Amino acid sequence: MPRRLDRATLATFLLSALICAATFLCLFVLVDCFQHFDAFSKAARERGEPLVRIILRYYIHQAPVVGYFLAPVVACGAAAATVTRLLRENEIVVLKSSGVSLYRMGLPILAGAALLGALMAADQELIIPRVASAITENAQDSLARSDEAGEVWDIFRVDRYRRAFQIQKYDRRAHRMEHLTITIVDDRGVKRRVIYADHAAWDQDAQGVPLIILSRGVDYSYPEGDPFGAIPNSFGERGLTLQTNLSEAALLEKDVN
């Protein structure tokens, strides 16, 4: 393959990556802003600042974290767009007729993906650790969250039963978790059960074994071999009990990445 074609393919990949990044970033900001709009409005009222400034400042600080999570999706989308362009312009037919293999043809795309991977690693190892405290402080200010109120936000923990707990808020004064999602997988890592609950609290049985009492939610069970055939079961107050080794101390431990 001529070097000129390598450069053209790489340029197409990078241009597609920019377009995909802008598209996915706009979608993310739109959905995330809709979810946090009430918190943004509350912060704007409490601080007397324009709502637009609160939102812009929040997402500017979140840019390194959002970029890290979007990089793999951007690379996949850019690769698909590049191959689609080569197919549309019949360049793949010409190259194969010239004796160029598909593996050699895809080398510029792999090089571009490797470049995005290097930027992703630099973001995770060099940028995010240096601005992590600023990101946390800005999130608390922009979303009107305060540790002094006894609230801890956005917790992720895994217990010894390999259940993943995603907890939106933990109220230390009431010792209660709010808006949590529990994902349970089998030995092969296949999702078998997902539980959504409005809130949960600790309890124990007659033998002193710690339990979590889930209230007001939905329990989805996935049949064997059918990842899309979820069977929902709703429950109310004290509707579901799970044995776990998670404790309040485990929730309050600082995460270190």
C-alpha positions in Angstrom: 0.0 0.0 0.0 1.4 3.4 -0.9 2.2 5.6 2.1 -0.1 8.3 0.7 -3.0 5.9 1.2 -1.9 5.1 4.7 -2.0 8.8 5.5 -5.4 9.2 3.9 -6.9 6.3 5.8 -5.4 7.5 9.1 -6.7 11.0 8.4 -10.2 9.6 7.7 -10.0 7.6 11.0 -9.0 10.7 13.0 -11.7 12.9 11.4 -14.3 10.2 12.1 -13.0 10.0 15.7 -13.5 13.7 16.2 -17.0 13.5 14.8 -17.9 10.5 16.9 -16.4 12.1 20.0 -18.5 15.3 19.5 -21.6 13.2 18.8 -21.3 10.9 21.8 -20.2 13.8 24.1 -23.3 15.8 23.1 -25.6 12.8 23.8 -23.9 12.1 27.1 -24.2 15.8 28.2 -27.9 15.9 27.1 -28.9 12.8 29.0 -26.8 13.5 32.1 -27.9 17.1 32.3 -31.5 16.0 32.1 -31.0 13.6 35.0 -29.2 16.2 37.2 -31.2 19.3 36.2 -33.0 19.6 39.5 -29.6 19.4 41.4 -28.2 22.1 39.0 -31.2 24.3 39.6 -30.9 23.9 43.4 -27.2 24.8 43.3 -27.9 27.8 41.2 -30.5 29.1 43.7 -28.3 28.4 46.7 -25.2 30.1 45.2 -26.9 32.9 43.3 -25.1 32.0 40.0 -26.6 31.6 36.5 -27.7 28.1 35.8 -25.7 28.0 32.5 -22.5 28.7 34.4 -23.2 26.0 36.9 -23.7 23.4 34.1 -20.7 24.5 32.0 -18.4 24.4 35.0 -19.6 21.0 36.0 -19.0 19.4 32.6 -15.7 21.1 32.0 -14.4 19.5 35.2 -16.0 16.2 34.2 -14.3 16.2 30.7 -11.3 14.0 31.7 -13.5 11.3 33.2 -16.1 11.4 30.4 -13.3 11.3 27.8 -11.8 8.2 29.5 -15.1 6.3 29.3 -16.0 7.4 25.8 -12.6 6.6 24.2 -13.3 2.9 23.4 -16.7 3.8 21.9 -15.2 6.5 19.8 -12.5 4.2 18.5 -15.1 1.6 17.5 -17.3 4.2 15.8 -14.4 5.8 14.0 -13.2 2.4 12.7 -16.6 1.5 11.4 -17.0 4.9 9.7 -13.5 4.5 8.1 -14.3 1.1 6.7 -17.7 2.3 5.5 -16.0 5.1 3.6 -13.5 2.8 1.9 -16.3 0.5 0.9 -18.5 3.3 -0.5 -15.6 4.6 -2.6 -14.7 1.1 -3.8 -11.1 1.6 -2.5 -11.1 -1.9 -0.9 -11.9 -3.6 -4.2 -9.0 -1.7 -5.9 -6.5 -2.6 -3.1 -7.5 -6.2 -3.1 -7.1 -6.3 -6.9 -3.6 -4.8 -6.4 -2.6 -7.7 -4.0 -3.0 -5.7 -0.8 -4.3 -7.9 2.1 -7.1 -6.8 4.4 -4.7 -7.0 7.3 -2.3 -4.5 5.7 -5.2 -2.4 4.7 -6.4 -2.1 8.3 -3.0 -1.1 9.7 -3.7 2.6 9.7 -7.0 2.0 11.5 -5.2 -0.1 14.1 -2.6 2.6 14.5 -5.3 5.2 15.0 -7.0 3.1 17.6 -3.6 2.5 19.4 -3.2 6.3 19.5 -6.6 6.7 21.1 -5.6 4.0 23.6 -2.4 5.8 24.5 -4.4 9.0 25.1 -6.9 7.1 27.2 -4.0 5.6 29.3 -2.4 9.1 29.7 -5.8 10.5 30.8 -6.2 7.8 33.4 -2.7 7.8 34.8 -1.6 11.4 34.4 -4.5 13.8 34.2 -7.4 12.3 36.3 -5.3 11.7 39.4 -4.0 15.3 39.4 -7.5 16.9 39.1 -9.5 14.3 41.1 -9.9 16.5 44.1 -11.1 19.4 41.9 -13.6 17.2 40.1 -15.0 16.0 43.4 -15.3 19.5 44.9 -16.9 20.8 41.7 -19.4 17.9 41.6 -20.4 18.7 45.2 -20.8 22.4 44.5 -22.6 22.0 41.2 -25.0 19.2 42.4 -25.6 20.9 45.7 -24.2 18.0 47.7 -22.5 18.4 51.0 -20.6 15.9 53.1 -21.5 17.9 56.2 -25.1 16.8 55.7 -24.0 13.2 56.3 -24.5 12.1 52.7 -22.1 10.1 50.5 -22.8 9.9 46.8 -22.2 7.5 43.9 -20.8 4.4 45.7 -19.9 1.1 44.0 -19.1 -2.0 46.0 -18.9 -5.8 45.4 -19.6 -8.2 48.3 -18.2 -11.7 48.8 -21.2 -13.2 46.9 -20.0 -11.3 43.8 -23.0 -9.0 43.8 -22.3 -5.5 42.5 -23.9 -2.7 44.5 -24.4 0.7 42.8 -25.7 3.2 45.4 -26.6 6.7 44.4 -26.7 8.1 47.9 -26.0 6.9 51.4 -27.4 8.8 54.4 -25.1 8.3 57.3 -27.5 9.8 59.8 -30.4 7.5 58.9 -28.0 4.6 58.1 -29.9 4.1 54.8 -28.9 3.5 51.2 -31.1 5.2 48.5 -31.6 4.4 44.9 -29.5 1.3 44.5 -28.9 -1.3 41.8 -27.7 -4.8 42.6 -26.3 -6.9 39.8 -25.8 -10.7 40.4 -23.8 -12.9 38.0 -23.2 -16.6 37.9 -19.8 -18.5 37.9 -19.3 -17.7 34.2 -19.9 -14.0 34.7 -23.3 -14.1 33.0 -25.9 -11.7 34.4 -28.7 -13.7 36.2 -30.4 -11.1 38.4 -30.8 -7.4 38.6 -32.5 -5.6 41.6 -33.6 -2.0 41.6 -34.7 -0.6 45.0 -35.6 2.9 46.3 -33.8 2.4 49.5 -32.3 -0.2 51.8 -31.1 -0.6 55.4 -29.2 -3.1 57.5 -30.7 -5.7 59.8 -29.7 -9.1 61.2 -31.4 -12.5 61.7 -31.7 -14.4 65.0 -28.2 -15.7 64.6 -26.7 -12.2 64.2 -26.0 -12.6 60.5 -26.0 -9.2 58.8 -28.8 -8.6 56.3 -29.9 -5.9 53.9 -33.6 -5.1 53.7 -34.6 -3.7 50.3 -37.7 -1.6 50.0 -39.9 -0.6 47.0 -38.3 -1.9 43.9 -38.3 -4.5 41.1 -36.4 -7.8 41.0 -35.5 -9.0 37.5 -34.5 -12.6 37.0 -32.9 -13.8 33.8 -33.6 -17.4 32.6 -30.6 -19.6 31.7 -29.5 -18.9 28.2 -31.9 -15.9 27.7 -30.1 -12.6 28.5 -33.1 -10.6 27.2 -36.0 -12.5 28.8 -36.0 -10.8 32.2 -38.9 -11.7 34.5 -39.9 -8.8 36.8 -41.2 -9.1 40.3 -42.2 -6.0 42.2 -41.8 -5.6 46.0 -42.8 -3.1 48.6 -41.6 -2.1 52.1 -39.3 -4.8 53.6 -40.0 -6.7 50.5 -36.6 -8.3 49.8 -33.9 -9.5 52.2 -30.3 -10.3 51.1 -27.4 -11.7 53.2 -24.2 -9.8 52.6 -20.9 -8.9 54.2 -21.2 -5.2 53.3 -21.2 -2.9 56.2 -21.4 0.9 56.8 -17.7 1.0 57.2 -17.2 -0.7 53.9 -19.4 1.9 52.2 -17.5 4.8 53.8 -14.0 3.6 52.7 -12.3 5.8 50.3 -11.9 4.4 46.7 -8.3 4.4 45.4 -7.9 3.8 41.6 
